[in-house]
Amino acid sequence: MRTRSIIATAVATVALSAALATSAQAKETELVDRSLFDGTPERTASTLHLEGPTSGPLGGAMALTVTAADGTLPSTFGACEPVDVAAVLTVAPGETLTVNTTGEACAHIVDGTLQLNAFFGKKDVTYAGTEHKSAKLVGDGLIAAAHHWYGGQASFSGAFRW
């Protein structure tokens, strides 16, 4: 069920972005889709923190902190637990989107790799910067992350009307 929700959200985000691009407000709506690769994970029994530069425009970065709601992240293969998620995405120097939401962390069924999916809505996002007057999320956004044996990866996706 969760996979279908993620796919449906991704398809809806792309479709909505394409529809808005053809409207009169196309100059004000942007799909913010950034990925963090090779983030050095800092992991404890109850938290995972990833931080580093993102793909996209120069100066972009993301800091992501996942905190277990019950005090421990899942470690049993296939187990899932609710988590609190805090992300700060630097879209450009001096321009940030901050998200505070909840999500679900799971230990992968095959190798126990920690996986995270967290949806967020417009009430979960705050904008700070001087480039735009404000930022309004169009639809829902998604934060996904994983802690693999070779490092951490994370992604942030959402359509914003500036």
OpenMM code with the backbone's topology and positions (N, CA, C; nanometers):
from openmm import Vec3, app, unit

residues = "MET ARG THR ARG SER ILE ILE ALA THR ALA VAL ALA THR VAL ALA LEU SER ALA ALA LEU ALA THR SER ALA GLN ALA LYS GLU THR GLU LEU VAL ASP ARG SER LEU PHE ASP GLY THR PRO GLU ARG THR ALA SER THR LEU HIS LEU GLU GLY PRO THR SER GLY PRO LEU GLY GLY ALA MET ALA LEU THR VAL THR ALA ALA ASP GLY THR LEU PRO SER THR PHE GLY ALA CYS GLU PRO VAL ASP VAL ALA ALA VAL LEU THR VAL ALA PRO GLY GLU THR LEU THR VAL ASN THR THR GLY GLU ALA CYS ALA HIS ILE VAL ASP GLY THR LEU GLN LEU ASN ALA PHE PHE GLY LYS LYS ASP VAL THR TYR ALA GLY THR GLU HIS LYS SER ALA LYS LEU VAL GLY ASP GLY LEU ILE ALA ALA ALA HIS HIS TRP TYR GLY GLY GLN ALA SER PHE SER GLY ALA PHE ARG TRP".split()
positions = [
    Vec3(0.0826, -0.1189, 0.0000),
    Vec3(0.0000, 0.0000, 0.0000),
    Vec3(0.0873, 0.1257, 0.0000),
    Vec3(0.1955, 0.1224, 0.0787),
    Vec3(0.2828, 0.2391, 0.0900),
    Vec3(0.3500, 0.2676, -0.0442),
    Vec3(0.3896, 0.1626, -0.1159),
    Vec3(0.4541, 0.1805, -0.2463),
    Vec3(0.3584, 0.2469, -0.3436),
    Vec3(0.2334, 0.2040, -0.3448),
    Vec3(0.1349, 0.2661, -0.4338),
    Vec3(0.1147, 0.4125, -0.3985),
    Vec3(0.1150, 0.4454, -0.2704),
    Vec3(0.0992, 0.5847, -0.2281),
    Vec3(0.2155, 0.6705, -0.2752),
    Vec3(0.3364, 0.6156, -0.2637),
    Vec3(0.4556, 0.6897, -0.3073),
    Vec3(0.4514, 0.7123, -0.4574),
    Vec3(0.4199, 0.6078, -0.5329),
    Vec3(0.4129, 0.6200, -0.6786),
    Vec3(0.3028, 0.7174, -0.7187),
    Vec3(0.1876, 0.7080, -0.6532),
    Vec3(0.0763, 0.7980, -0.6852),
    Vec3(0.1130, 0.9432, -0.6559),
    Vec3(0.1832, 0.9661, -0.5450),
    Vec3(0.2252, 1.1021, -0.5110),
    Vec3(0.3246, 1.1554, -0.6128),
    Vec3(0.4206, 1.0709, -0.6521),
    Vec3(0.5204, 1.1133, -0.7501),
    Vec3(0.4549, 1.1458, -0.8842),
    Vec3(0.3635, 1.0598, -0.9291),
    Vec3(0.2942, 1.0833, -1.0566),
    Vec3(0.2092, 1.2096, -1.0474),
    Vec3(0.1399, 1.2274, -0.9356),
    Vec3(0.0563, 1.3464, -0.9192),
    Vec3(0.1410, 1.4733, -0.9176),
    Vec3(0.2571, 1.4678, -0.8526),
    Vec3(0.3457, 1.5846, -0.8487),
    Vec3(0.3929, 1.6212, -0.9876),
    Vec3(0.4345, 1.5207, -1.0660),
    Vec3(0.4816, 1.5468, -1.2021),
    Vec3(0.3678, 1.5981, -1.2893),
    Vec3(0.2500, 1.5354, -1.2789),
    Vec3(0.1356, 1.5784, -1.3593),
    Vec3(0.0921, 1.7200, -1.3230),
    Vec3(0.0898, 1.7484, -1.1941),
    Vec3(0.0517, 1.8819, -1.1495),
    Vec3(0.1537, 1.9853, -1.1955),
    Vec3(0.2801, 1.9516, -1.1878),
    Vec3(0.3845, 2.0438, -1.2339),
    Vec3(0.3715, 2.0701, -1.3831),
    Vec3(0.3419, 1.9658, -1.4614),
    Vec3(0.3259, 1.9827, -1.6060),
    Vec3(0.2038, 2.0688, -1.6372),
    Vec3(0.0954, 2.0458, -1.5619),
    Vec3(-0.0259, 2.1251, -1.5853),
    Vec3(-0.0041, 2.2714, -1.5492),
    Vec3(0.0660, 2.2955, -1.4392),
    Vec3(0.0906, 2.4327, -1.3981),
    Vec3(0.1890, 2.5036, -1.4903),
    Vec3(0.2785, 2.4283, -1.5528),
    Vec3(0.3762, 2.4891, -1.6433),
    Vec3(0.3082, 2.5499, -1.7659),
    Vec3(0.1921, 2.4980, -1.8014),
    Vec3(0.1213, 2.5508, -1.9178),
    Vec3(0.0253, 2.6641, -1.8818),
    Vec3(0.0112, 2.6911, -1.7532),
    Vec3(-0.0805, 2.7973, -1.7130),
    Vec3(-0.0101, 2.9324, -1.7113),
    Vec3(-0.0875, 3.0351, -1.6828),
    Vec3(-0.0333, 3.1709, -1.6787),
    Vec3(0.0615, 3.1899, -1.5613),
    Vec3(0.0559, 3.1029, -1.4607),
    Vec3(0.1400, 3.1174, -1.3428),
    Vec3(0.2666, 3.0327, -1.3522),
    Vec3(0.3041, 2.9895, -1.4705),
    Vec3(0.4170, 2.8987, -1.4875),
    Vec3(0.5463, 2.9558, -1.4331),
    Vec3(0.5656, 3.0855, -1.4399),
    Vec3(0.6891, 3.1464, -1.3921),
    Vec3(0.6998, 3.1427, -1.2405),
    Vec3(0.5888, 3.1191, -1.1705),
    Vec3(0.5896, 3.1223, -1.0260),
    Vec3(0.5845, 2.9845, -0.9618),
    Vec3(0.5684, 2.8785, -1.0378),
    Vec3(0.5610, 2.7439, -0.9823),
    Vec3(0.6838, 2.6648, -1.0236),
    Vec3(0.7439, 2.5974, -0.9261),
    Vec3(0.8677, 2.5238, -0.9520),
    Vec3(0.8647, 2.3900, -0.8796),
    Vec3(0.9060, 2.2852, -0.9485),
    Vec3(0.9233, 2.1553, -0.8860),
    Vec3(1.0602, 2.1553, -0.8199),
    Vec3(1.0618, 2.1513, -0.6893),
    Vec3(1.1875, 2.1448, -0.6146),
    Vec3(1.2143, 1.9970, -0.5890),
    Vec3(1.3115, 1.9433, -0.6591),
    Vec3(1.3451, 1.8014, -0.6524),
    Vec3(1.4958, 1.7906, -0.6343),
    Vec3(1.5389, 1.7631, -0.5142),
    Vec3(1.6820, 1.7601, -0.4839),
    Vec3(1.7187, 1.6253, -0.4229),
    Vec3(1.8382, 1.5796, -0.4517),
    Vec3(1.8886, 1.4542, -0.3970),
    Vec3(2.0209, 1.4772, -0.3268),
    Vec3(2.0383, 1.4094, -0.2174),
    Vec3(2.1615, 1.4119, -0.1403),
    Vec3(2.2263, 1.2751, -0.1562),
    Vec3(2.3452, 1.2727, -0.2146),
    Vec3(2.4185, 1.1476, -0.2320),
    Vec3(2.5415, 1.1496, -0.1422),
    Vec3(2.5846, 1.0356, -0.0992),
    Vec3(2.7072, 1.0223, -0.0201),
    Vec3(2.7061, 1.1046, 0.1069),
    Vec3(2.5882, 1.1229, 0.1647),
    Vec3(2.5817, 1.1903, 0.2933),
    Vec3(2.6407, 1.0982, 0.3992),
    Vec3(2.7284, 1.1505, 0.4827),
    Vec3(2.7866, 1.0685, 0.5882),
    Vec3(2.6854, 1.0579, 0.7018),
    Vec3(2.6307, 0.9387, 0.7225),
    Vec3(2.5274, 0.9253, 0.8243),
    Vec3(2.5847, 0.9272, 0.9657),
    Vec3(2.5125, 0.9937, 1.0540),
    Vec3(2.5407, 0.9882, 1.1966),
    Vec3(2.4201, 0.9175, 1.2567),
    Vec3(2.4425, 0.7953, 1.3048),
    Vec3(2.3300, 0.7146, 1.3515),
    Vec3(2.3513, 0.6704, 1.4956),
    Vec3(2.2464, 0.6861, 1.5732),
    Vec3(2.2424, 0.6334, 1.7095),
    Vec3(2.1265, 0.5342, 1.7145),
    Vec3(2.0979, 0.4819, 1.8308),
    Vec3(1.9862, 0.3879, 1.8435),
    Vec3(1.8527, 0.4539, 1.8129),
    Vec3(1.8440, 0.5865, 1.8347),
    Vec3(1.7150, 0.6542, 1.8175),
    Vec3(1.7114, 0.7583, 1.7072),
    Vec3(1.8263, 0.7936, 1.6463),
    Vec3(1.8271, 0.8981, 1.5431),
    Vec3(1.9166, 0.8624, 1.4257),
    Vec3(1.8839, 0.9251, 1.3140),
    Vec3(1.9680, 0.9203, 1.1947),
    Vec3(1.9779, 1.0636, 1.1443),
    Vec3(2.1003, 1.1083, 1.1208),
    Vec3(2.1216, 1.2435, 1.0689),
    Vec3(2.2055, 1.2340, 0.9422),
    Vec3(2.1564, 1.2962, 0.8341),
    Vec3(2.2285, 1.3044, 0.7068),
    Vec3(2.2423, 1.4512, 0.6704),
    Vec3(2.3574, 1.4883, 0.6168),
    Vec3(2.3783, 1.6270, 0.5794),
    Vec3(2.4804, 1.6332, 0.4665),
    Vec3(2.4578, 1.7254, 0.3720),
    Vec3(2.5534, 1.7440, 0.2642),
    Vec3(2.4949, 1.8216, 0.1480),
    Vec3(2.5768, 1.8419, 0.0433),
    Vec3(2.5304, 1.9142, -0.0756),
    Vec3(2.4304, 1.8307, -0.1552),
    Vec3(2.3426, 1.8992, -0.2272),
    Vec3(2.2409, 1.8316, -0.3067),
    Vec3(2.2667, 1.8503, -0.4556),
    Vec3(2.2005, 1.7676, -0.5347),
    Vec3(2.2018, 1.7858, -0.6792),
    Vec3(2.1216, 1.9109, -0.7107),
    Vec3(2.1430, 1.9683, -0.8268),
    Vec3(2.0688, 2.0890, -0.8631),
    Vec3(2.1584, 2.2107, -0.8617),
    Vec3(2.1009, 2.3297, -0.8451),
    Vec3(2.1781, 2.4540, -0.8477),
    Vec3(2.2902, 2.4546, -0.7439),
    Vec3(2.3996, 2.5233, -0.7776),
    Vec3(2.5114, 2.5337, -0.6844),
    Vec3(2.4673, 2.6014, -0.5558),
    Vec3(2.5224, 2.5574, -0.4472),
    Vec3(2.4891, 2.6142, -0.3175),
    Vec3(2.3767, 2.5422, -0.2471),
    Vec3(2.3187, 2.4404, -0.3097),
    Vec3(2.2100, 2.3655, -0.2478),
    Vec3(2.2637, 2.2641, -0.1477),
    Vec3(2.1904, 2.2444, -0.0393),
    Vec3(2.2306, 2.1484, 0.0632),
    Vec3(2.1066, 2.1009, 0.1377),
    Vec3(2.1214, 1.9880, 0.2064),
    Vec3(2.0105, 1.9367, 0.2865),
    Vec3(2.0646, 1.8795, 0.4167),
    Vec3(1.9933, 1.9050, 0.5243),
    Vec3(2.0194, 1.8440, 0.6541),
    Vec3(1.8908, 1.7733, 0.6948),
    Vec3(1.9003, 1.6458, 0.7257),
    Vec3(1.7834, 1.5645, 0.7575),
    Vec3(1.8078, 1.4907, 0.8884),
    Vec3(1.7118, 1.5017, 0.9807),
    Vec3(1.7206, 1.4290, 1.1071),
    Vec3(1.5937, 1.3476, 1.1257),
    Vec3(1.6120, 1.2192, 1.1495),
    Vec3(1.5019, 1.1255, 1.1726),
    Vec3(1.5128, 1.0789, 1.3175),
    Vec3(1.4040, 1.0936, 1.3930),
    Vec3(1.4043, 1.0554, 1.5344),
    Vec3(1.2923, 0.9560, 1.5603),
    Vec3(1.3265, 0.8441, 1.6205),
    Vec3(1.2273, 0.7410, 1.6503),
    Vec3(1.1277, 0.7915, 1.7534),
    Vec3(1.0003, 0.7693, 1.7284),
    Vec3(0.8954, 0.8145, 1.8205),
    Vec3(0.9015, 0.7383, 1.9529),
    Vec3(0.9420, 0.6105, 1.9495),
    Vec3(0.9460, 0.5289, 2.0715),
    Vec3(1.0864, 0.5171, 2.1313),
    Vec3(1.1823, 0.5874, 2.0745),
    Vec3(1.3172, 0.5866, 2.1310),
    Vec3(1.4176, 0.4980, 2.0601),
    Vec3(1.3714, 0.4072, 1.9737),
    Vec3(1.4643, 0.3215, 1.8995),
    Vec3(1.4188, 0.3070, 1.7547),
    Vec3(1.5137, 0.3176, 1.6625),
    Vec3(1.4840, 0.2940, 1.5211),
    Vec3(1.4695, 0.1443, 1.4986),
    Vec3(1.3918, 0.1031, 1.3981),
    Vec3(1.3721, -0.0400, 1.3751),
    Vec3(1.5035, -0.1086, 1.3352),
    Vec3(1.5243, -0.2286, 1.3884),
    Vec3(1.6445, -0.3049, 1.3538),
    Vec3(1.6119, -0.4468, 1.3104),
    Vec3(1.4918, -0.4937, 1.3411),
    Vec3(1.4497, -0.6262, 1.2980),
    Vec3(1.4089, -0.6204, 1.1514),
    Vec3(1.4627, -0.7093, 1.0682),
    Vec3(1.4333, -0.7084, 0.9253),
    Vec3(1.2823, -0.7067, 0.9029),
    Vec3(1.2357, -0.6103, 0.8245),
    Vec3(1.0944, -0.5980, 0.7918),
    Vec3(1.0131, -0.5164, 0.8908),
    Vec3(1.0712, -0.4781, 1.0024),
    Vec3(0.9975, -0.3994, 1.1031),
    Vec3(0.9886, -0.2534, 1.0612),
    Vec3(0.8758, -0.1897, 1.0927),
    Vec3(0.8542, -0.0480, 1.0619),
    Vec3(0.8050, 0.0235, 1.1859),
    Vec3(0.8429, 0.1512, 1.1978),
    Vec3(0.8023, 0.2305, 1.3131),
    Vec3(0.7784, 0.3753, 1.2717),
    Vec3(0.6909, 0.4461, 1.3436),
    Vec3(0.6713, 0.5892, 1.3157),
    Vec3(0.7933, 0.6690, 1.3630),
    Vec3(0.8230, 0.7751, 1.2899),
    Vec3(0.9367, 0.8616, 1.3228),
    Vec3(0.8982, 1.0080, 1.3033),
    Vec3(0.9722, 1.0943, 1.3710),
    Vec3(0.9614, 1.2386, 1.3494),
    Vec3(1.0724, 1.2773, 1.2536),
    Vec3(1.0405, 1.3638, 1.1572),
    Vec3(1.1357, 1.4014, 1.0536),
    Vec3(1.1501, 1.5528, 1.0509),
    Vec3(1.2742, 1.5985, 1.0536),
    Vec3(1.3046, 1.7411, 1.0413),
    Vec3(1.4049, 1.7567, 0.9283),
    Vec3(1.3713, 1.8389, 0.8291),
    Vec3(1.4597, 1.8593, 0.7139),
    Vec3(1.4736, 2.0082, 0.6864),
    Vec3(1.5962, 2.0482, 0.6553),
    Vec3(1.6217, 2.1849, 0.6126),
    Vec3(1.6888, 2.1756, 0.4763),
    Vec3(1.6185, 2.2244, 0.3736),
    Vec3(1.6708, 2.2223, 0.2374),
    Vec3(1.7128, 2.3635, 0.2002),
    Vec3(1.8401, 2.3798, 0.1685),
    Vec3(1.8884, 2.5074, 0.1170),
    Vec3(1.8716, 2.5010, -0.0340),
    Vec3(1.7729, 2.5718, -0.0856),
    Vec3(1.7429, 2.5705, -0.2285),
    Vec3(1.8510, 2.6463, -0.3054),
    Vec3(1.8917, 2.7581, -0.2494),
    Vec3(1.9984, 2.8428, -0.3026),
    Vec3(2.0570, 2.9162, -0.1821),
    Vec3(2.1774, 2.9712, -0.1930),
    Vec3(2.2338, 3.0419, -0.0782),
    Vec3(2.1370, 3.1481, -0.0239),
    Vec3(2.1088, 3.1406, 0.1059),
    Vec3(2.0185, 3.2359, 0.1693),
    Vec3(1.8709, 3.2061, 0.1518),
    Vec3(1.8369, 3.0904, 0.0985),
    Vec3(1.6974, 3.0549, 0.0710),
    Vec3(1.6727, 2.9119, 0.1184),
    Vec3(1.5915, 2.8940, 0.2254),
    Vec3(1.5713, 2.7612, 0.2817),
    Vec3(1.4242, 2.7249, 0.2955),
    Vec3(1.3988, 2.5963, 0.2833),
    Vec3(1.2682, 2.5365, 0.3107),
    Vec3(1.2885, 2.4429, 0.4289),
    Vec3(1.2089, 2.4603, 0.5333),
    Vec3(1.2188, 2.3754, 0.6524),
    Vec3(1.0914, 2.2937, 0.6638),
    Vec3(1.1066, 2.1634, 0.6831),
    Vec3(0.9924, 2.0728, 0.6946),
    Vec3(1.0016, 1.9983, 0.8270),
    Vec3(0.8924, 1.9975, 0.9014),
    Vec3(0.8782, 1.9162, 1.0224),
    Vec3(0.7531, 1.8323, 1.0045),
    Vec3(0.7713, 1.7005, 0.9999),
    Vec3(0.6592, 1.6108, 0.9733),
    Vec3(0.6837, 1.4772, 1.0420),
    Vec3(0.5943, 1.3832, 1.0176),
    Vec3(0.6130, 1.2470, 1.0662),
    Vec3(0.6229, 1.1543, 0.9461),
    Vec3(0.6801, 1.0383, 0.9679),
    Vec3(0.6946, 0.9426, 0.8591),
    Vec3(0.7052, 0.8023, 0.9138),
    Vec3(0.7560, 0.7137, 0.8291),
    Vec3(0.7709, 0.5744, 0.8670),
    Vec3(0.9102, 0.5267, 0.8294),
    Vec3(0.9801, 0.4701, 0.9252),
    Vec3(1.1123, 0.4120, 0.9009),
    Vec3(1.0991, 0.2603, 0.9097),
    Vec3(1.1647, 0.1928, 0.8167),
    Vec3(1.1593, 0.0472, 0.8136),
    Vec3(1.2999, -0.0097, 0.7974),
    Vec3(1.3221, -0.1260, 0.8570),
    Vec3(1.4443, -0.2015, 0.8330),
    Vec3(1.4126, -0.2930, 0.7153),
    Vec3(1.4871, -0.2782, 0.6068),
    Vec3(1.4588, -0.3537, 0.4844),
    Vec3(1.4504, -0.5028, 0.5141),
    Vec3(1.3573, -0.5694, 0.4470),
    Vec3(1.3297, -0.7104, 0.4731),
    Vec3(1.4460, -0.8019, 0.4347),
    Vec3(1.5319, -0.7591, 0.3416),
    Vec3(1.6419, -0.8445, 0.2962),
    Vec3(1.7705, -0.8209, 0.3751),
    Vec3(1.8094, -0.6934, 0.3916),
    Vec3(1.9393, -0.6667, 0.4539),
    Vec3(1.9334, -0.5762, 0.5771),
    Vec3(1.8153, -0.5357, 0.6211),
    Vec3(1.8027, -0.4530, 0.7400),
    Vec3(1.8359, -0.3061, 0.7199),
    Vec3(1.8615, -0.2638, 0.5951),
    Vec3(1.8923, -0.1246, 0.5647),
    Vec3(1.7779, -0.0352, 0.6097),
    Vec3(1.8105, 0.0730, 0.6789),
    Vec3(1.7073, 0.1651, 0.7257),
    Vec3(1.6534, 0.2466, 0.6083),
    Vec3(1.5219, 0.2445, 0.5891),
    Vec3(1.4539, 0.3170, 0.4820),
    Vec3(1.3519, 0.4111, 0.5454),
    Vec3(1.3362, 0.5306, 0.4883),
    Vec3(1.2419, 0.6283, 0.5417),
    Vec3(1.1564, 0.6859, 0.4301),
    Vec3(1.0288, 0.7016, 0.4566),
    Vec3(0.9379, 0.7759, 0.3689),
    Vec3(0.8540, 0.8667, 0.4572),
    Vec3(0.8486, 0.9956, 0.4200),
    Vec3(0.7701, 1.0920, 0.4970),
    Vec3(0.7027, 1.1889, 0.4013),
    Vec3(0.5715, 1.1917, 0.4058),
    Vec3(0.4955, 1.2877, 0.3259),
    Vec3(0.4809, 1.4159, 0.4069),
    Vec3(0.4677, 1.5292, 0.3371),
    Vec3(0.4436, 1.6545, 0.4078),
    Vec3(0.3461, 1.7397, 0.3289),
    Vec3(0.2734, 1.8229, 0.4020),
    Vec3(0.1757, 1.9135, 0.3430),
    Vec3(0.2172, 2.0579, 0.3645),
    Vec3(0.1333, 2.1496, 0.3181),
    Vec3(0.1686, 2.2918, 0.3233),
    Vec3(0.1843, 2.3436, 0.4660),
    Vec3(0.1150, 2.2835, 0.5629),
    Vec3(0.1266, 2.3285, 0.7024),
    Vec3(0.2576, 2.2826, 0.7669),
    Vec3(0.3268, 2.1893, 0.7032),
    Vec3(0.4522, 2.1362, 0.7569),
    Vec3(0.5751, 2.2126, 0.7085),
    Vec3(0.5564, 2.3088, 0.6162),
    Vec3(0.6690, 2.3762, 0.5509),
    Vec3(0.6767, 2.5232, 0.5898),
    Vec3(0.7984, 2.5699, 0.6161),
    Vec3(0.8219, 2.7132, 0.6345),
    Vec3(0.9341, 2.7550, 0.5398),
    Vec3(0.9266, 2.8791, 0.4935),
    Vec3(1.0245, 2.9337, 0.3991),
    Vec3(1.0972, 3.0505, 0.4635),
    Vec3(1.2271, 3.0573, 0.4410),
    Vec3(1.3055, 3.1717, 0.4856),
    Vec3(1.3967, 3.2135, 0.3716),
    Vec3(1.3951, 3.3402, 0.3389),
    Vec3(1.4803, 3.3905, 0.2319),
    Vec3(1.4294, 3.5224, 0.1792),
    Vec3(1.5089, 3.5830, 0.0944),
    Vec3(1.4725, 3.7126, 0.0370),
    Vec3(1.4443, 3.7030, -0.1126),
    Vec3(1.4706, 3.5880, -0.1721),
    Vec3(1.4503, 3.5706, -0.3167),
    Vec3(1.3019, 3.5763, -0.3535),
    Vec3(1.2167, 3.5198, -0.2661),
    Vec3(1.0724, 3.5155, -0.2913),
    Vec3(0.9981, 3.5711, -0.1705),
    Vec3(0.8773, 3.6176, -0.1954),
    Vec3(0.7947, 3.6704, -0.0868),
    Vec3(0.7516, 3.5571, 0.0068),
    Vec3(0.7120, 3.4452, -0.0520),
    Vec3(0.6695, 3.3293, 0.0262),
    Vec3(0.6790, 3.2045, -0.0615),
    Vec3(0.6589, 3.0889, 0.0003),
    Vec3(0.6567, 2.9627, -0.0721),
    Vec3(0.5351, 2.8834, -0.0267),
    Vec3(0.4520, 2.8418, -0.1210),
    Vec3(0.3340, 2.7633, -0.0891),
    Vec3(0.3462, 2.6286, -0.1598),
    Vec3(0.3394, 2.5223, -0.0830),
    Vec3(0.3452, 2.3881, -0.1394),
    Vec3(0.2160, 2.3592, -0.2143),
    Vec3(0.2279, 2.3081, -0.3350),
    Vec3(0.1127, 2.2711, -0.4167),
    Vec3(0.0975, 2.1193, -0.4055),
    Vec3(-0.0084, 2.0733, -0.3419),
    Vec3(-0.0272, 1.9293, -0.3209),
    Vec3(0.0559, 1.8820, -0.2023),
    Vec3(0.1100, 1.7610, -0.2136),
    Vec3(0.1926, 1.7032, -0.1085),
    Vec3(0.3364, 1.6930, -0.1548),
    Vec3(0.4271, 1.6829, -0.0600),
    Vec3(0.5679, 1.6620, -0.0892),
    Vec3(0.6134, 1.5307, -0.0282),
    Vec3(0.7353, 1.4902, -0.0618),
    Vec3(0.7887, 1.3637, -0.0131),
    Vec3(0.9358, 1.3793, 0.0226),
    Vec3(0.9717, 1.3267, 0.1377),
    Vec3(1.1110, 1.3124, 0.1774),
    Vec3(1.1362, 1.1627, 0.1896),
    Vec3(1.2426, 1.1159, 0.1277),
    Vec3(1.2804, 0.9752, 0.1361),
    Vec3(1.4287, 0.9683, 0.1694),
    Vec3(1.4666, 0.8676, 0.2466),
    Vec3(1.6075, 0.8530, 0.2832),
    Vec3(1.6385, 0.7068, 0.3100),
    Vec3(1.7682, 0.6760, 0.3057),
    Vec3(1.8138, 0.5405, 0.3359),
    Vec3(1.9550, 0.5464, 0.3917),
    Vec3(1.9838, 0.4557, 0.4818),
    Vec3(2.1188, 0.4404, 0.5372),
    Vec3(2.1688, 0.3033, 0.4929),
    Vec3(2.2515, 0.3035, 0.3883),
    Vec3(2.3078, 0.1801, 0.3335),
    Vec3(2.4446, 0.1553, 0.3944),
    Vec3(2.5001, 0.0404, 0.3661),
    Vec3(2.6352, 0.0093, 0.4152),
    Vec3(2.7397, 0.1031, 0.3549),
    Vec3(2.7117, 0.1622, 0.2396),
    Vec3(2.8072, 0.2510, 0.1733),
    Vec3(2.7796, 0.3995, 0.1991),
    Vec3(2.6846, 0.4328, 0.2824),
    Vec3(2.6578, 0.5728, 0.3137),
    Vec3(2.5090, 0.6035, 0.3181),
    Vec3(2.4803, 0.7310, 0.3193),
    Vec3(2.3417, 0.7733, 0.3274),
    Vec3(2.2969, 0.8453, 0.2017),
    Vec3(2.1696, 0.8315, 0.1701),
    Vec3(2.1090, 0.9003, 0.0569),
    Vec3(1.9758, 0.9571, 0.1030),
    Vec3(1.9381, 1.0715, 0.0453),
    Vec3(1.8094, 1.1317, 0.0782),
    Vec3(1.7580, 1.2097, -0.0410),
    Vec3(1.6266, 1.2281, -0.0476),
    Vec3(1.5681, 1.3090, -0.1539),
    Vec3(1.4524, 1.3909, -0.0966),
    Vec3(1.4297, 1.5037, -0.1617),
    Vec3(1.3250, 1.5991, -0.1238),
    Vec3(1.2523, 1.6352, -0.2515),
    Vec3(1.1197, 1.6264, -0.2517),
    Vec3(1.0440, 1.6590, -0.3712),
    Vec3(0.9133, 1.7268, -0.3343),
    Vec3(0.8839, 1.8371, -0.4050),
    Vec3(0.7585, 1.9083, -0.3852),
    Vec3(0.7456, 2.0202, -0.4872),
    Vec3(0.6240, 2.0510, -0.5267),
    Vec3(0.5991, 2.1626, -0.6192),
    Vec3(0.5627, 2.2844, -0.5353),
    Vec3(0.6344, 2.3950, -0.5594),
    Vec3(0.6144, 2.5168, -0.4813),
    Vec3(0.5728, 2.6325, -0.5700),
    Vec3(0.4784, 2.7096, -0.5228),
    Vec3(0.4377, 2.8342, -0.5883),
    Vec3(0.5018, 2.9470, -0.5097),
    Vec3(0.5869, 3.0228, -0.5761),
    Vec3(0.6631, 3.1286, -0.5076),
    Vec3(0.5855, 3.2575, -0.5037),
] * unit.nanometer
topology = app.Topology()
chain = topology.addChain("A")
for resn in residues:
    res = topology.addResidue(resn, chain)
    for name in ("N", "CA", "C"):
        topology.addAtom(name, app.Element.getBySymbol(name[0]), res)
